[in-house]
Structures are given as C-alpha cells and as structure tokens.
Amino acid sequence: MNRQERRRKARLREEWEDRRHLQADYECPDCQADTRLVQQHPGLYTLLVFHDETCPSYRAMPPTT
Ligand SMILES: [Zn+2]
C-alpha cells in the first residue's frame, strides 16, 4: 500500500467516523428509536430511524409512498 492509498483510506475512515456521530446524536423525543447509518455512495449517507409503532412522532409523520 503506497502513501496515496494510505491517505485515501485514512480520509474515508475520518469521514465515516464523522458520520457515525450523526447516528449517535439522534434521539427520538418520544421513543427508544433504533438507528442505522447506511452508506449509499462514497460520501453519501442515510440515517435510518426505526421508531416504535406507538411513537407519537412517527404517527404524526405523513405517509410515504
Ligand atoms: Zn420515535
């Protein structure tokens, strides 16, 4: 592994660690929602939030199609 490859991997690792804070910082005010951070593409992440079925915040959300 050359220097360029090591730097690229270090940059990706730092980026991933930054994104993991998003997951750790999210808390639903009404339930014990589980979260999962998914990388869609390099540099593009989606935070999935799994609310309890009885969660008022979840129930107030408009339905998705
Ligand atoms: Zn919730």
N, CA, C, O and the ligand as a Tripos MOL2 file, in Angstrom:
@<TRIPOS>MOLECULE
protein
  261   259    66     0     0
PROTEIN
NO_CHARGES

@<TRIPOS>ATOM
      1 N           0.8480   -1.1730    0.0000 N.3       1 MET1
      2 CA          0.0000    0.0000    0.0000 C.3       1 MET1
      3 C           0.9000    1.2440    0.0000 C.2       1 MET1
      4 O           1.7610    1.4090    0.8640 O.2       1 MET1
      5 N           0.6780    2.0940   -0.9730 N.am      2 ASN2
      6 CA          1.5010    3.2970   -1.0570 C.3       2 ASN2
      7 C           0.9070    4.4440   -0.2320 C.2       2 ASN2
      8 O          -0.1810    4.3250    0.3310 O.2       2 ASN2
      9 N           1.6410    5.5460   -0.1750 N.am      3 ARG3
     10 CA          1.2240    6.6870    0.6500 C.3       3 ARG3
     11 C          -0.1460    7.2260    0.2270 C.2       3 ARG3
     12 O          -0.9910    7.5250    1.0710 O.2       3 ARG3
     13 N          -0.3520    7.3450   -1.0780 N.am      4 GLN4
     14 CA         -1.6250    7.8810   -1.5750 C.3       4 GLN4
     15 C          -2.7950    7.0040   -1.1160 C.2       4 GLN4
     16 O          -3.8350    7.5110   -0.6930 O.2       4 GLN4
     17 N          -2.6150    5.7110   -1.2020 N.am      5 GLU5
     18 CA         -3.6710    4.7830   -0.7810 C.3       5 GLU5
     19 C          -3.9100    4.8690    0.7340 C.2       5 GLU5
     20 O          -5.0520    4.8300    1.1910 O.2       5 GLU5
     21 N          -2.8370    4.9840    1.4940 N.am      6 ARG6
     22 CA         -2.9920    5.1230    2.9600 C.3       6 ARG6
     23 C          -3.7520    6.4030    3.3060 C.2       6 ARG6
     24 O          -4.6190    6.3990    4.1790 O.2       6 ARG6
     25 N          -3.4220    7.4980    2.6170 N.am      7 ARG7
     26 CA         -4.1170    8.7640    2.8830 C.3       7 ARG7
     27 C          -5.5910    8.6700    2.5030 C.2       7 ARG7
     28 O          -6.4540    9.1710    3.2250 O.2       7 ARG7
     29 N          -5.8730    8.0410    1.3950 N.am      8 ARG8
     30 CA         -7.2590    7.8970    0.9430 C.3       8 ARG8
     31 C          -8.0550    7.0920    1.9670 C.2       8 ARG8
     32 O          -9.1750    7.4620    2.3230 O.2       8 ARG8
     33 N          -7.4750    5.9960    2.4360 N.am      9 LYS9
     34 CA         -8.1730    5.1770    3.4190 C.3       9 LYS9
     35 C          -8.3520    5.9200    4.7330 C.2       9 LYS9
     36 O          -9.3940    5.7920    5.3770 O.2       9 LYS9
     37 N          -7.3460    6.7000    5.1420 N.am     10 ALA10
     38 CA         -7.4610    7.4840    6.3730 C.3      10 ALA10
     39 C          -8.5650    8.5290    6.2370 C.2      10 ALA10
     40 O          -9.3280    8.7490    7.1780 O.2      10 ALA10
     41 N          -8.6570    9.1790    5.0680 N.am     11 ARG11
     42 CA         -9.6970   10.1810    4.8280 C.3      11 ARG11
     43 C         -11.0830    9.5440    4.8750 C.2      11 ARG11
     44 O         -12.0070   10.1180    5.4510 O.2      11 ARG11
     45 N         -11.2350    8.3680    4.2770 N.am     12 LEU12
     46 CA        -12.5200    7.6730    4.3080 C.3      12 LEU12
     47 C         -12.8850    7.2500    5.7310 C.2      12 LEU12
     48 O         -14.0510    7.3080    6.1230 O.2      12 LEU12
     49 N         -11.8830    6.8270    6.4980 N.am     13 ARG13
     50 CA        -12.1350    6.4210    7.8820 C.3      13 ARG13
     51 C         -12.5920    7.6330    8.7050 C.2      13 ARG13
     52 O         -13.5360    7.5270    9.4880 O.2      13 ARG13
     53 N         -11.9240    8.7870    8.5310 N.am     14 GLU14
     54 CA        -12.3260   10.0010    9.2460 C.3      14 GLU14
     55 C         -13.7360   10.4190    8.8490 C.2      14 GLU14
     56 O         -14.5300   10.8130    9.7030 O.2      14 GLU14
     57 N         -14.0500   10.3360    7.5660 N.am     15 GLU15
     58 CA        -15.3790   10.7070    7.0910 C.3      15 GLU15
     59 C         -16.4300    9.8100    7.7320 C.2      15 GLU15
     60 O         -17.4840   10.2820    8.1560 O.2      15 GLU15
     61 N         -16.1370    8.5120    7.8010 N.am     16 TRP16
     62 CA        -17.0790    7.5720    8.3820 C.3      16 TRP16
     63 C         -17.2740    7.8650    9.8770 C.2      16 TRP16
     64 O         -18.3950    7.8090   10.3820 O.2      16 TRP16
     65 N         -16.1940    8.1730   10.5700 N.am     17 GLU17
     66 CA        -16.3050    8.4880   11.9970 C.3      17 GLU17
     67 C         -17.1420    9.7430   12.2110 C.2      17 GLU17
     68 O         -17.9340    9.7930   13.1520 O.2      17 GLU17
     69 N         -16.9870   10.7600   11.3570 N.am     18 ASP18
     70 CA        -17.8100   11.9630   11.4580 C.3      18 ASP18
     71 C         -19.2780   11.6140   11.2830 C.2      18 ASP18
     72 O         -20.1270   12.1220   12.0170 O.2      18 ASP18
     73 N         -19.5820   10.7700   10.3400 N.am     19 ARG19
     74 CA        -20.9740   10.4110   10.0700 C.3      19 ARG19
     75 C         -21.5620    9.5880   11.2080 C.2      19 ARG19
     76 O         -22.7550    9.6770   11.4990 O.2      19 ARG19
     77 N         -20.7290    8.7990   11.8380 N.am     20 ARG20
     78 CA        -21.2340    7.9790   12.9460 C.3      20 ARG20
     79 C         -21.7330    8.8500   14.0920 C.2      20 ARG20
     80 O         -22.5780    8.4050   14.8690 O.2      20 ARG20
     81 N         -21.2340   10.0790   14.2200 N.am     21 HIS21
     82 CA        -21.7470   10.9830   15.2430 C.3      21 HIS21
     83 C         -23.2100   11.3170   14.9700 C.2      21 HIS21
     84 O         -23.9890   11.4900   15.9080 O.2      21 HIS21
     85 N         -23.5950   11.4080   13.6920 N.am     22 LEU22
     86 CA        -24.9920   11.6620   13.3630 C.3      22 LEU22
     87 C         -25.8730   10.5890   13.9740 C.2      22 LEU22
     88 O         -26.9180   10.8790   14.5550 O.2      22 LEU22
     89 N         -25.4420    9.3620   13.8360 N.am     23 GLN23
     90 CA        -26.2150    8.2450   14.3600 C.3      23 GLN23
     91 C         -26.2450    8.2900   15.8840 C.2      23 GLN23
     92 O         -27.2950    8.0870   16.4930 O.2      23 GLN23
     93 N         -25.1110    8.5510   16.4900 N.am     24 ALA24
     94 CA        -25.0320    8.5450   17.9470 C.3      24 ALA24
     95 C         -25.7980    9.7140   18.5440 C.2      24 ALA24
     96 O         -26.3140    9.6000   19.6560 O.2      24 ALA24
     97 N         -25.8870   10.8400   17.8340 N.am     25 ASP25
     98 CA        -26.5150   12.0300   18.3850 C.3      25 ASP25
     99 C         -28.0290   12.0450   18.2270 C.2      25 ASP25
    100 O         -28.7020   12.8040   18.9230 O.2      25 ASP25
    101 N         -28.5870   11.2280   17.3320 N.am     26 TYR26
    102 CA        -30.0230   11.2800   17.1040 C.3      26 TYR26
    103 C         -30.7670   10.5650   18.2270 C.2      26 TYR26
    104 O         -30.4560    9.4220   18.5600 O.2      26 TYR26
    105 N         -31.7410   11.2430   18.8000 N.am     27 GLU27
    106 CA        -32.6230   10.6200   19.7810 C.3      27 GLU27
    107 C         -34.0390   11.0780   19.4920 C.2      27 GLU27
    108 O         -34.2930   12.2770   19.3780 O.2      27 GLU27
    109 N         -34.9610   10.1400   19.3730 N.am     28 CYS28
    110 CA        -36.3630   10.4980   19.2250 C.3      28 CYS28
    111 C         -36.8610   10.9570   20.5910 C.2      28 CYS28
    112 O         -36.5660   10.3160   21.6000 O.2      28 CYS28
    113 N         -37.6100   12.0550   20.6380 N.am     29 PRO29
    114 CA        -38.0930   12.5320   21.9320 C.3      29 PRO29
    115 C         -39.1980   11.6700   22.5180 C.2      29 PRO29
    116 O         -39.5390   11.8090   23.6920 O.2      29 PRO29
    117 N         -39.7730   10.7610   21.6920 N.am     30 ASP30
    118 CA        -40.9540   10.0210   22.1500 C.3      30 ASP30
    119 C         -40.7730    8.5180   22.2760 C.2      30 ASP30
    120 O         -41.6350    7.8420   22.8370 O.2      30 ASP30
    121 N         -39.6690    7.9800   21.7660 N.am     31 CYS31
    122 CA        -39.4990    6.5300   21.8800 C.3      31 CYS31
    123 C         -38.0070    6.1780   21.8570 C.2      31 CYS31
    124 O         -37.1430    7.0370   21.6840 O.2      31 CYS31
    125 N         -37.7540    4.9250   22.0310 N.am     32 GLN32
    126 CA        -36.3680    4.4270   22.0190 C.3      32 GLN32
    127 C         -36.0210    3.9610   20.6060 C.2      32 GLN32
    128 O         -35.7130    2.7870   20.3980 O.2      32 GLN32
    129 N         -36.0680    4.8580   19.6520 N.am     33 ALA33
    130 CA        -35.8450    4.5030   18.2500 C.3      33 ALA33
    131 C         -34.4440    3.9270   18.0350 C.2      33 ALA33
    132 O         -33.4580    4.4040   18.5970 O.2      33 ALA33
    133 N         -34.3920    2.8920   17.2080 N.am     34 ASP34
    134 CA        -33.1060    2.3610   16.7700 C.3      34 ASP34
    135 C         -32.6830    3.1300   15.5210 C.2      34 ASP34
    136 O         -33.5320    3.5760   14.7490 O.2      34 ASP34
    137 N         -31.3960    3.2840   15.3250 N.am     35 THR35
    138 CA        -30.9050    3.9700   14.1360 C.3      35 THR35
    139 C         -29.8540    3.1050   13.4450 C.2      35 THR35
    140 O         -29.1670    2.2940   14.0670 O.2      35 THR35
    141 N         -29.7620    3.3100   12.1590 N.am     36 ARG36
    142 CA        -28.7280    2.6200   11.3800 C.3      36 ARG36
    143 C         -28.2310    3.5770   10.3060 C.2      36 ARG36
    144 O         -29.0250    4.1390    9.5510 O.2      36 ARG36
    145 N         -26.9350    3.7600   10.2420 N.am     37 LEU37
    146 CA        -26.3250    4.6320    9.2430 C.3      37 LEU37
    147 C         -25.8730    3.7790    8.0670 C.2      37 LEU37
    148 O         -25.0990    2.8360    8.2270 O.2      37 LEU37
    149 N         -26.3660    4.1250    6.8890 N.am     38 VAL38
    150 CA        -26.0700    3.3450    5.6880 C.3      38 VAL38
    151 C         -25.3680    4.2430    4.6810 C.2      38 VAL38
    152 O         -25.8170    5.3560    4.4100 O.2      38 VAL38
    153 N         -24.2720    3.7560    4.1340 N.am     39 GLN39
    154 CA        -23.5730    4.4960    3.0900 C.3      39 GLN39
    155 C         -24.1860    4.1280    1.7530 C.2      39 GLN39
    156 O         -24.1230    2.9760    1.3220 O.2      39 GLN39
    157 N         -24.7880    5.1270    1.0940 N.am     40 GLN40
    158 CA        -25.4290    4.8920   -0.2070 C.3      40 GLN40
    159 C         -24.3880    4.8750   -1.3210 C.2      40 GLN40
    160 O         -24.3940    4.0080   -2.1960 O.2      40 GLN40
    161 N         -23.5000    5.8550   -1.2620 N.am     41 HIS41
    162 CA        -22.3890    6.0040   -2.1950 C.3      41 HIS41
    163 C         -21.2470    6.6130   -1.3990 C.2      41 HIS41
    164 O         -21.4800    7.1160   -0.3000 O.2      41 HIS41
    165 N         -20.0380    6.5860   -1.9030 N.am     42 PRO42
    166 CA        -18.9590    7.2620   -1.1800 C.3      42 PRO42
    167 C         -19.3230    8.7250   -0.9180 C.2      42 PRO42
    168 O         -19.5740    9.4890   -1.8500 O.2      42 PRO42
    169 N         -19.3490    9.1000    0.3510 N.am     43 GLY43
    170 CA        -19.6690   10.4630    0.7410 C.3      43 GLY43
    171 C         -21.1460   10.7470    0.9240 C.2      43 GLY43
    172 O         -21.5060   11.8550    1.3210 O.2      43 GLY43
    173 N         -22.0220    9.7760    0.6450 N.am     44 LEU44
    174 CA        -23.4720    9.9660    0.7820 C.3      44 LEU44
    175 C         -24.0200    8.9200    1.7460 C.2      44 LEU44
    176 O         -23.9610    7.7180    1.4830 O.2      44 LEU44
    177 N         -24.5570    9.4020    2.8730 N.am     45 TYR45
    178 CA        -25.0440    8.5050    3.9140 C.3      45 TYR45
    179 C         -26.5110    8.7780    4.1970 C.2      45 TYR45
    180 O         -26.9880    9.9030    4.0430 O.2      45 TYR45
    181 N         -27.2150    7.7460    4.6090 N.am     46 THR46
    182 CA        -28.6030    7.8680    5.0260 C.3      46 THR46
    183 C         -28.7170    7.3390    6.4400 C.2      46 THR46
    184 O         -28.2260    6.2530    6.7490 O.2      46 THR46
    185 N         -29.3720    8.1140    7.3030 N.am     47 LEU47
    186 CA        -29.6230    7.6550    8.6610 C.3      47 LEU47
    187 C         -31.0360    7.0940    8.6990 C.2      47 LEU47
    188 O         -32.0110    7.8280    8.5340 O.2      47 LEU47
    189 N         -31.1380    5.7950    8.9170 N.am     48 LEU48
    190 CA        -32.4360    5.1420    9.0300 C.3      48 LEU48
    191 C         -32.8470    5.1630   10.4910 C.2      48 LEU48
    192 O         -32.0550    4.8250   11.3710 O.2      48 LEU48
    193 N         -34.0860    5.5620   10.7490 N.am     49 VAL49
    194 CA        -34.6020    5.6390   12.1170 C.3      49 VAL49
    195 C         -35.7980    4.7040   12.2150 C.2      49 VAL49
    196 O         -36.7490    4.8060   11.4400 O.2      49 VAL49
    197 N         -35.7350    3.8020   13.1670 N.am     50 PHE50
    198 CA        -36.7990    2.8250   13.3690 C.3      50 PHE50
    199 C         -37.5120    3.1560   14.6870 C.2      50 PHE50
    200 O         -37.0640    2.7820   15.7700 O.2      50 PHE50
    201 N         -38.6380    3.8720   14.5550 N.am     51 HIS51
    202 CA        -39.4190    4.2550   15.7370 C.3      51 HIS51
    203 C         -40.2520    3.0690   16.2070 C.2      51 HIS51
    204 O         -40.5010    2.1220   15.4610 O.2      51 HIS51
    205 N         -40.6730    3.1490   17.4660 N.am     52 ASP52
    206 CA        -41.6540    2.1980   17.9640 C.3      52 ASP52
    207 C         -42.9620    2.4450   17.2140 C.2      52 ASP52
    208 O         -43.2260    3.5710   16.7920 O.2      52 ASP52
    209 N         -43.7830    1.4100   17.0440 N.am     53 GLU53
    210 CA        -45.0440    1.5620   16.3160 C.3      53 GLU53
    211 C         -45.9870    2.5440   16.9940 C.2      53 GLU53
    212 O         -46.8180    3.1620   16.3290 O.2      53 GLU53
    213 N         -45.8690    2.6950   18.2970 N.am     54 THR54
    214 CA        -46.7690    3.5860   19.0340 C.3      54 THR54
    215 C         -46.1870    4.9870   19.2190 C.2      54 THR54
    216 O         -46.7670    5.8040   19.9350 O.2      54 THR54
    217 N         -45.0690    5.2700   18.5940 N.am     55 CYS55
    218 CA        -44.3870    6.5580   18.7860 C.3      55 CYS55
    219 C         -45.2440    7.7050   18.2120 C.2      55 CYS55
    220 O         -45.6000    7.6690   17.0340 O.2      55 CYS55
    221 N         -45.5770    8.7150   19.0250 N.am     56 PRO56
    222 CA        -46.3690    9.8490   18.5360 C.3      56 PRO56
    223 C         -45.6730   10.6100   17.4040 C.2      56 PRO56
    224 O         -46.3340   11.0570   16.4660 O.2      56 PRO56
    225 N         -44.3850   10.7580   17.4780 N.am     57 SER57
    226 CA        -43.6580   11.4590   16.3970 C.3      57 SER57
    227 C         -43.7810   10.6840   15.0930 C.2      57 SER57
    228 O         -44.0070   11.2610   14.0290 O.2      57 SER57
    229 N         -43.6280    9.3740   15.1930 N.am     58 TYR58
    230 CA        -43.7390    8.5270   13.9980 C.3      58 TYR58
    231 C         -45.1510    8.5980   13.4220 C.2      58 TYR58
    232 O         -45.3290    8.7290   12.2110 O.2      58 TYR58
    233 N         -46.1500    8.5100   14.2940 N.am     59 ARG59
    234 CA        -47.5430    8.5110   13.8350 C.3      59 ARG59
    235 C         -47.9350    9.8580   13.2260 C.2      59 ARG59
    236 O         -48.8480    9.9190   12.4030 O.2      59 ARG59
    237 N         -47.2550   10.9360   13.6200 N.am     60 ALA60
    238 CA        -47.5590   12.2530   13.0860 C.3      60 ALA60
    239 C         -46.9120   12.4980   11.7190 C.2      60 ALA60
    240 O         -47.2410   13.4720   11.0420 O.2      60 ALA60
    241 N         -46.0010   11.6200   11.3180 N.am     61 MET61
    242 CA        -45.3210   11.7970   10.0280 C.3      61 MET61
    243 C         -46.2860   11.4760    8.8880 C.2      61 MET61
    244 O         -47.1100   10.5690    8.9980 O.2      61 MET61
    245 N         -46.1760   12.2300    7.7920 N.am     62 PRO62
    246 CA        -47.0140   11.9100    6.6290 C.3      62 PRO62
    247 C         -46.5980   10.5600    6.0530 C.2      62 PRO62
    248 O         -45.4220   10.1990    6.0960 O.2      62 PRO62
    249 N         -47.5550    9.8190    5.5170 N.am     63 PRO63
    250 CA        -47.2170    8.5190    4.9300 C.3      63 PRO63
    251 C         -46.2940    8.6760    3.7260 C.2      63 PRO63
    252 O         -46.3890    9.6470    2.9760 O.2      63 PRO63
    253 N         -45.4120    7.7190    3.5560 N.am     64 THR64
    254 CA        -44.5290    7.7270    2.3930 C.3      64 THR64
    255 C         -45.1400    6.8600    1.3250 C.2      64 THR64
    256 O         -45.9000    5.9360    1.6160 O.2      64 THR64
    257 N         -44.8100    7.1590    0.0970 N.am     65 THR65
    258 CA        -45.3790    6.3670   -0.9960 C.3      65 THR65
    259 C         -44.3960    5.3530   -1.4760 C.2      65 THR65
    260 O         -44.6940    4.5900   -2.3950 O.2      65 THR65
    261 ZN        -39.9670    7.7780   17.9310 Zn       66 ZN66
@<TRIPOS>BOND
     1     1     2 1
     2     2     3 1
     3     3     4 2
     4     3     5 am
     5     5     6 1
     6     6     7 1
     7     7     8 2
     8     7     9 am
     9     9    10 1
    10    10    11 1
    11    11    12 2
    12    11    13 am
    13    13    14 1
    14    14    15 1
    15    15    16 2
    16    15    17 am
    17    17    18 1
    18    18    19 1
    19    19    20 2
    20    19    21 am
    21    21    22 1
    22    22    23 1
    23    23    24 2
    24    23    25 am
    25    25    26 1
    26    26    27 1
    27    27    28 2
    28    27    29 am
    29    29    30 1
    30    30    31 1
    31    31    32 2
    32    31    33 am
    33    33    34 1
    34    34    35 1
    35    35    36 2
    36    35    37 am
    37    37    38 1
    38    38    39 1
    39    39    40 2
    40    39    41 am
    41    41    42 1
    42    42    43 1
    43    43    44 2
    44    43    45 am
    45    45    46 1
    46    46    47 1
    47    47    48 2
    48    47    49 am
    49    49    50 1
    50    50    51 1
    51    51    52 2
    52    51    53 am
    53    53    54 1
    54    54    55 1
    55    55    56 2
    56    55    57 am
    57    57    58 1
    58    58    59 1
    59    59    60 2
    60    59    61 am
    61    61    62 1
    62    62    63 1
    63    63    64 2
    64    63    65 am
    65    65    66 1
    66    66    67 1
    67    67    68 2
    68    67    69 am
    69    69    70 1
    70    70    71 1
    71    71    72 2
    72    71    73 am
    73    73    74 1
    74    74    75 1
    75    75    76 2
    76    75    77 am
    77    77    78 1
    78    78    79 1
    79    79    80 2
    80    79    81 am
    81    81    82 1
    82    82    83 1
    83    83    84 2
    84    83    85 am
    85    85    86 1
    86    86    87 1
    87    87    88 2
    88    87    89 am
    89    89    90 1
    90    90    91 1
    91    91    92 2
    92    91    93 am
    93    93    94 1
    94    94    95 1
    95    95    96 2
    96    95    97 am
    97    97    98 1
    98    98    99 1
    99    99   100 2
   100    99   101 am
   101   101   102 1
   102   102   103 1
   103   103   104 2
   104   103   105 am
   105   105   106 1
   106   106   107 1
   107   107   108 2
   108   107   109 am
   109   109   110 1
   110   110   111 1
   111   111   112 2
   112   111   113 am
   113   113   114 1
   114   114   115 1
   115   115   116 2
   116   115   117 am
   117   117   118 1
   118   118   119 1
   119   119   120 2
   120   119   121 am
   121   121   122 1
   122   122   123 1
   123   123   124 2
   124   123   125 am
   125   125   126 1
   126   126   127 1
   127   127   128 2
   128   127   129 am
   129   129   130 1
   130   130   131 1
   131   131   132 2
   132   131   133 am
   133   133   134 1
   134   134   135 1
   135   135   136 2
   136   135   137 am
   137   137   138 1
   138   138   139 1
   139   139   140 2
   140   139   141 am
   141   141   142 1
   142   142   143 1
   143   143   144 2
   144   143   145 am
   145   145   146 1
   146   146   147 1
   147   147   148 2
   148   147   149 am
   149   149   150 1
   150   150   151 1
   151   151   152 2
   152   151   153 am
   153   153   154 1
   154   154   155 1
   155   155   156 2
   156   155   157 am
   157   157   158 1
   158   158   159 1
   159   159   160 2
   160   159   161 am
   161   161   162 1
   162   162   163 1
   163   163   164 2
   164   163   165 am
   165   165   166 1
   166   166   167 1
   167   167   168 2
   168   167   169 am
   169   169   170 1
   170   170   171 1
   171   171   172 2
   172   171   173 am
   173   173   174 1
   174   174   175 1
   175   175   176 2
   176   175   177 am
   177   177   178 1
   178   178   179 1
   179   179   180 2
   180   179   181 am
   181   181   182 1
   182   182   183 1
   183   183   184 2
   184   183   185 am
   185   185   186 1
   186   186   187 1
   187   187   188 2
   188   187   189 am
   189   189   190 1
   190   190   191 1
   191   191   192 2
   192   191   193 am
   193   193   194 1
   194   194   195 1
   195   195   196 2
   196   195   197 am
   197   197   198 1
   198   198   199 1
   199   199   200 2
   200   199   201 am
   201   201   202 1
   202   202   203 1
   203   203   204 2
   204   203   205 am
   205   205   206 1
   206   206   207 1
   207   207   208 2
   208   207   209 am
   209   209   210 1
   210   210   211 1
   211   211   212 2
   212   211   213 am
   213   213   214 1
   214   214   215 1
   215   215   216 2
   216   215   217 am
   217   217   218 1
   218   218   219 1
   219   219   220 2
   220   219   221 am
   221   221   222 1
   222   222   223 1
   223   223   224 2
   224   223   225 am
   225   225   226 1
   226   226   227 1
   227   227   228 2
   228   227   229 am
   229   229   230 1
   230   230   231 1
   231   231   232 2
   232   231   233 am
   233   233   234 1
   234   234   235 1
   235   235   236 2
   236   235   237 am
   237   237   238 1
   238   238   239 1
   239   239   240 2
   240   239   241 am
   241   241   242 1
   242   242   243 1
   243   243   244 2
   244   243   245 am
   245   245   246 1
   246   246   247 1
   247   247   248 2
   248   247   249 am
   249   249   250 1
   250   250   251 1
   251   251   252 2
   252   251   253 am
   253   253   254 1
   254   254   255 1
   255   255   256 2
   256   255   257 am
   257   257   258 1
   258   258   259 1
   259   259   260 2
@<TRIPOS>SUBSTRUCTURE
     1 MET1         2 RESIDUE 1 A MET
     2 ASN2         6 RESIDUE 1 A ASN
     3 ARG3        10 RESIDUE 1 A ARG
     4 GLN4        14 RESIDUE 1 A GLN
     5 GLU5        18 RESIDUE 1 A GLU
     6 ARG6        22 RESIDUE 1 A ARG
     7 ARG7        26 RESIDUE 1 A ARG
     8 ARG8        30 RESIDUE 1 A ARG
     9 LYS9        34 RESIDUE 1 A LYS
    10 ALA10       38 RESIDUE 1 A ALA
    11 ARG11       42 RESIDUE 1 A ARG
    12 LEU12       46 RESIDUE 1 A LEU
    13 ARG13       50 RESIDUE 1 A ARG
    14 GLU14       54 RESIDUE 1 A GLU
    15 GLU15       58 RESIDUE 1 A GLU
    16 TRP16       62 RESIDUE 1 A TRP
    17 GLU17       66 RESIDUE 1 A GLU
    18 ASP18       70 RESIDUE 1 A ASP
    19 ARG19       74 RESIDUE 1 A ARG
    20 ARG20       78 RESIDUE 1 A ARG
    21 HIS21       82 RESIDUE 1 A HIS
    22 LEU22       86 RESIDUE 1 A LEU
    23 GLN23       90 RESIDUE 1 A GLN
    24 ALA24       94 RESIDUE 1 A ALA
    25 ASP25       98 RESIDUE 1 A ASP
    26 TYR26      102 RESIDUE 1 A TYR
    27 GLU27      106 RESIDUE 1 A GLU
    28 CYS28      110 RESIDUE 1 A CYS
    29 PRO29      114 RESIDUE 1 A PRO
    30 ASP30      118 RESIDUE 1 A ASP
    31 CYS31      122 RESIDUE 1 A CYS
    32 GLN32      126 RESIDUE 1 A GLN
    33 ALA33      130 RESIDUE 1 A ALA
    34 ASP34      134 RESIDUE 1 A ASP
    35 THR35      138 RESIDUE 1 A THR
    36 ARG36      142 RESIDUE 1 A ARG
    37 LEU37      146 RESIDUE 1 A LEU
    38 VAL38      150 RESIDUE 1 A VAL
    39 GLN39      154 RESIDUE 1 A GLN
    40 GLN40      158 RESIDUE 1 A GLN
    41 HIS41      162 RESIDUE 1 A HIS
    42 PRO42      166 RESIDUE 1 A PRO
    43 GLY43      170 RESIDUE 1 A GLY
    44 LEU44      174 RESIDUE 1 A LEU
    45 TYR45      178 RESIDUE 1 A TYR
    46 THR46      182 RESIDUE 1 A THR
    47 LEU47      186 RESIDUE 1 A LEU
    48 LEU48      190 RESIDUE 1 A LEU
    49 VAL49      194 RESIDUE 1 A VAL
    50 PHE50      198 RESIDUE 1 A PHE
    51 HIS51      202 RESIDUE 1 A HIS
    52 ASP52      206 RESIDUE 1 A ASP
    53 GLU53      210 RESIDUE 1 A GLU
    54 THR54      214 RESIDUE 1 A THR
    55 CYS55      218 RESIDUE 1 A CYS
    56 PRO56      222 RESIDUE 1 A PRO
    57 SER57      226 RESIDUE 1 A SER
    58 TYR58      230 RESIDUE 1 A TYR
    59 ARG59      234 RESIDUE 1 A ARG
    60 ALA60      238 RESIDUE 1 A ALA
    61 MET61      242 RESIDUE 1 A MET
    62 PRO62      246 RESIDUE 1 A PRO
    63 PRO63      250 RESIDUE 1 A PRO
    64 THR64      254 RESIDUE 1 A THR
    65 THR65      258 RESIDUE 1 A THR
    66 ZN66       261 GROUP 0 **** ****
